[in-house]
Amino acid sequence: MTDFTVQLATLVGAGIPIVRALTILRGQARAGPFKRVLTELVDDVAAGSPLSEAMGKHERVFDRLYAAMVHAGEAGGVLDPVLRRLATFREKAGEVRSKIVGAMVYPAIVLLVATVVVSIVVVWVIPRFREIFDSFGVGVPRTTQILLDVSDAVVTYWYLFFGLPVVLLFLHAVLLERSTGYRYRVHALLLALPVFGDVLQQGFVAGFARTFGTLIEAGVAHLDALAIVRDSSPSDVFARAVEDVRRTVREGETIAVPLADSGVFDDLVVNMVDVGEETGELDAMLLRVADAYEGQVDRKIDTLFKMLEPALLVAMAIVVGFIVVALFMPLMSIMNELQSAA
């Protein structure tokens, strides 16, 4: 989508008509769902439909933000710069998303491998050691007994240890999809987490400022822009706060006042918005806020995951060390008894 937006902006900026530009991009696209969407876009626009209206038929591909900006560009006769702004917006959002995903890859792999290895040890390896201890009739220390009891519990109630987490994750996913109350409480809990919650909040603020500023810059009315920001927000907490702001603005209030009352935007954002409204440069102020907060999010993500990686390694070392010590202490006793008997 980002590549498509950049290429479409380039072609339109070069003076190529929309239908021809879409036809060129359709020809470059690989066979698949997106190529079929482009084919329908070409047919609709060639039949006389506005590009925004044609895109609005494919909400899973072109969301409300995308269609609204294209519509504003068409209405103002500035589709080329609007597409360039949209391309920049998507590139910025993609960079933040890629950075987060990339930073999470290593910890996720470490956790997955550690979980698999420990599960194999608990289910298959430790019971073999129990057979050895029982065959020699050696007494085991308290730490070893705890490990053996845990292994017995996991083997006996494997459906609880391995099945229950899957059921809970499935139930969690269903409730997130269908229950607005549950989803709101989960999102509020995530924002309340130490360190991680601060990063999330700043990321959401940056997304709000980037989206709202880009829409205003494209000429979208403030109330319509707030509605789009509300619907595109990944957090129900922020979506509700934006809706409260929109409702207050619709009654004639400025944007800065309800932002301050929402409790999710700090003083910097509120003051920047206030200055932007007074000077008539709200879009520029919002984009500056987005740049500042995206930089903070980048730095905090780097710091967070640099701390997380060694913490995971230390945790793995503690678990593995406990297992090794607990299993080999009785083995040392057995070896000493064998040497004494010899």
C-alpha positions in Angstrom: 0.0 0.0 0.0 2.8 2.4 0.8 4.6 1.6 -2.5 1.3 2.0 -4.3 0.7 5.4 -2.7 4.2 6.7 -3.5 4.0 5.5 -7.1 0.4 6.9 -7.6 1.6 10.3 -6.2 4.6 10.3 -8.6 2.4 9.4 -11.7 -0.3 12.0 -10.8 2.4 14.6 -10.1 3.8 13.9 -13.6 0.5 14.9 -15.1 -0.7 11.4 -16.0 -4.5 11.0 -15.8 -5.8 8.9 -12.9 -7.2 6.1 -15.1 -3.9 5.6 -16.9 -1.9 5.9 -13.7 -4.1 3.2 -12.1 -3.8 1.0 -15.2 0.0 1.3 -15.1 0.1 0.3 -11.4 -2.3 -2.6 -12.0 0.1 -3.8 -14.7 3.0 -3.8 -12.3 1.1 -5.5 -9.5 1.6 -9.2 -8.9 -1.4 -11.5 -9.3 -3.5 -11.6 -6.2 -6.2 -9.8 -4.2 -4.6 -6.3 -4.5 -4.4 -6.6 -8.3 -8.1 -7.5 -8.4 -8.8 -4.4 -6.3 -6.8 -2.2 -8.7 -8.8 -3.7 -11.6 -12.1 -2.7 -9.9 -10.6 0.8 -9.2 -9.7 1.2 -12.9 -13.2 0.1 -14.0 -15.0 2.4 -11.5 -12.9 5.5 -12.2 -13.1 4.9 -16.0 -16.9 4.7 -15.6 -17.0 8.2 -14.0 -16.7 7.5 -10.3 -14.4 9.7 -8.2 -11.3 7.9 -7.0 -12.3 8.4 -3.3 -15.7 6.8 -3.9 -14.1 3.9 -5.7 -11.6 3.4 -2.9 -14.4 3.6 -0.4 -15.8 0.3 -1.7 -12.7 -1.5 -0.5 -12.5 -0.5 3.2 -10.2 -3.4 4.0 -7.6 -2.0 1.6 -8.3 1.8 1.7 -9.4 2.8 5.2 -11.4 5.9 6.1 -8.3 7.9 6.5 -7.1 7.1 3.0 -10.4 7.7 1.3 -11.0 10.9 3.2 -7.7 12.4 2.3 -8.2 11.4 -1.4 -11.6 13.0 -1.3 -10.2 16.2 0.2 -7.6 16.3 -2.5 -10.2 15.8 -5.3 -12.4 18.5 -3.8 -9.6 21.0 -3.6 -7.9 20.1 -6.9 -4.7 19.2 -5.0 -4.7 15.4 -5.3 -1.0 15.2 -6.1 0.2 16.9 -2.9 -2.4 15.1 -0.8 -1.1 11.8 -2.2 2.4 12.8 -1.4 1.4 13.7 2.2 -0.4 10.3 2.4 2.6 8.5 1.2 4.8 10.3 3.8 2.3 9.5 6.5 2.3 5.8 5.6 6.1 5.7 5.4 6.4 7.3 8.8 3.8 4.9 10.3 5.5 1.9 8.6 8.9 2.9 10.0 7.5 3.0 13.6 5.7 -0.3 13.1 8.7 -2.0 11.6 11.0 -0.8 14.4 8.6 -2.2 17.0 8.2 -5.5 15.2 11.9 -5.8 14.5 12.8 -5.1 18.2 10.3 -7.8 19.3 11.7 -10.5 17.1 14.7 -11.5 19.2 12.9 -11.6 22.6 10.0 -13.5 21.0 12.4 -16.1 19.6 14.2 -16.4 22.9 11.0 -16.9 24.8 9.7 -19.4 22.3 12.9 -21.5 22.3 13.1 -21.3 26.1 9.5 -22.5 26.5 9.9 -25.4 24.1 13.2 -26.5 25.7 11.9 -26.3 29.3 8.7 -28.1 28.3 10.7 -31.0 26.8 13.0 -31.2 29.9 10.0 -31.2 32.3 7.9 -33.7 30.3 10.5 -36.2 29.0 13.9 -35.7 30.6 13.1 -35.2 34.3 10.9 -38.4 34.5 14.0 -40.4 33.3 16.0 -39.0 36.1 13.3 -40.0 38.6 13.6 -43.6 37.4 17.4 -43.4 38.0 16.9 -42.0 41.5 14.2 -44.6 42.3 16.3 -47.5 41.0 19.2 -46.5 43.3 16.9 -45.7 46.2 18.8 -42.4 46.9 17.2 -39.6 48.8 16.8 -36.4 47.0 17.2 -32.8 48.3 14.2 -30.5 48.7 15.0 -28.6 45.5 15.1 -31.8 43.5 11.8 -33.0 45.0 10.2 -29.7 44.0 11.4 -30.2 40.5 10.2 -33.8 40.4 6.8 -32.8 41.8 6.4 -30.1 39.1 7.3 -32.6 36.4 4.7 -35.1 37.8 2.1 -32.4 37.8 2.8 -31.3 34.2 2.8 -34.9 32.9 -0.4 -35.8 34.8 -2.3 -32.6 34.0 -0.7 -31.8 30.7 -4.1 -30.6 29.3 -4.2 -27.9 31.9 -0.6 -26.7 31.4 -0.6 -26.8 27.6 -4.3 -26.6 26.7 -5.5 -24.0 29.2 -3.2 -21.2 27.9 -4.5 -21.8 24.4 -8.1 -21.7 25.5 -7.5 -18.5 27.5 -5.8 -16.9 24.5 -8.7 -17.8 22.3 -11.2 -16.5 24.8 -9.2 -13.3 25.1 -9.2 -12.8 21.3 -12.9 -13.4 21.1 -13.7 -11.0 24.0 -11.4 -8.3 22.4 -13.3 -8.7 19.2 -16.8 -8.7 20.6 -16.9 -7.0 24.0 -16.2 -3.3 24.0 -16.1 -3.2 27.8 -13.5 -5.9 28.0 -11.4 -4.4 25.2 -11.5 -1.0 26.9 -10.4 -2.5 30.3 -7.5 -4.3 28.6 -6.4 -1.2 26.7 -6.5 0.8 30.0 -4.5 -1.9 31.8 -1.8 -1.8 29.1 -1.5 1.9 29.4 -1.2 1.6 33.2 1.8 -0.8 32.9 5.2 0.6 34.1 7.6 1.6 31.3 5.7 -0.3 28.6 2.5 1.8 29.2 4.5 5.0 28.8 5.8 3.9 25.4 2.4 2.9 24.3 0.8 6.2 25.4 3.5 8.2 23.6 3.1 6.0 20.5 -0.7 6.6 20.5 -0.2 10.4 21.0 2.2 10.4 18.1 -0.3 8.5 15.9 -3.1 10.9 16.9 -1.0 13.9 16.1 0.3 12.5 12.8 -3.1 11.4 11.6 -5.0 14.5 12.7 -2.3 16.9 11.4 -2.1 15.1 8.0 -5.9 15.2 7.6 -6.1 19.0 8.5 -3.2 19.7 6.2 -5.1 17.9 3.4 -8.1 20.1 4.0 -10.4 17.8 5.9 -12.8 19.5 8.3 -11.9 19.3 12.0 -14.9 17.3 13.1 -14.6 14.8 10.2 -10.8 14.5 10.9 -11.5 13.8 14.6 -14.1 11.1 13.6 -11.5 9.4 11.3 -8.8 9.6 14.0 -11.3 8.1 16.5 -12.2 5.2 14.2 -8.5 4.5 13.2 -7.2 4.6 16.8 -5.8 1.2 18.0 -6.7 2.0 21.6 -10.3 2.2 22.8 -9.1 4.5 25.6 -7.8 7.0 23.1 -10.8 6.5 20.8 -13.1 7.4 23.6 -11.0 10.4 24.5 -11.0 11.6 20.9 -14.8 11.2 20.7 -15.1 13.3 23.9 -13.0 16.0 22.2 -15.0 15.8 19.0 -18.3 16.2 20.9 -17.0 19.2 22.8 -15.6 20.8 19.7 -19.0 20.3 17.9 -20.6 22.4 20.7 -18.3 25.3 19.9 -15.3 24.7 22.2 -11.7 24.9 21.0 -9.7 21.6 20.7 -7.1 22.3 23.4 -9.5 22.5 26.3 -11.1 19.1 25.9 -7.7 17.6 25.1 -6.5 18.8 28.5 -9.6 17.4 30.2 -9.3 14.0 28.5 -6.4 12.9 30.8 -4.5 11.0 28.0 -2.7 14.0 26.4 0.0 15.8 28.4 0.7 19.5 28.7 3.1 19.6 25.8 0.5 18.4 23.3 -2.2 20.6 24.8 -0.1 23.7 24.6 1.1 23.0 21.1 -2.5 22.5 19.9 -3.5 25.7 21.7 -0.7 27.7 20.0 -1.6 26.1 16.7 -5.2 27.1 17.0 -4.3 30.7 17.9 -1.8 31.1 15.0 -3.8 29.1 12.4 -1.0 26.5 12.1 -2.7 23.6 13.8 -1.6 21.1 11.2 2.1 22.2 11.4 2.0 22.1 15.2 0.5 18.6 15.2 3.1 17.3 12.8 5.8 18.7 15.0 4.3 16.9 18.0 4.2 13.7 16.0 7.9 14.1 15.1 8.9 14.8 18.7 6.9 11.9 20.1 8.0 9.4 17.4 11.6 10.3 18.3 10.9 9.6 22.0 9.2 6.3 21.2 12.1 5.2 19.1 14.6 5.9 21.9 12.5 4.3 24.5 11.9 1.2 22.4 15.7 0.9 21.9 16.3 1.3 25.6 13.5 -1.1 26.6 14.5 -3.9 24.4 18.2 -3.5 25.2 17.2 -4.0 28.8 14.8 -6.8 28.0 17.3 -9.0 26.1 19.8 -9.5 28.9 16.9 -9.8 31.4 15.6 -12.7 29.4 19.0 -14.3 29.2 19.5 -14.0 33.0 16.0 -15.5 33.6 16.8 -18.4 31.3 20.1 -18.9 33.1 18.4 -19.0 36.4 15.8 -21.6 35.3 18.4 -23.8 33.5 20.8 -23.5 36.5 18.0 -24.5 38.9 17.2 -27.6 36.8 20.8 -28.6 36.4 21.7 -28.2 40.1 18.5 -30.0 41.2 19.1 -33.0 38.9 22.9 -33.4 39.4 22.9 -33.1 43.3 21.4 -36.6 43.6 23.6 -37.9 40.8 26.6 -36.8 42.8 25.3 -38.7 45.8 24.8 -41.8 43.7 28.4 -41.5 42.3 29.8 -41.1 45.8 27.9 -44.2 47.0 29.2 -46.2 44.1 32.8 -45.1 44.8 32.4 -46.0 48.5 31.0 -49.4 47.6 33.9 -50.0 45.2 
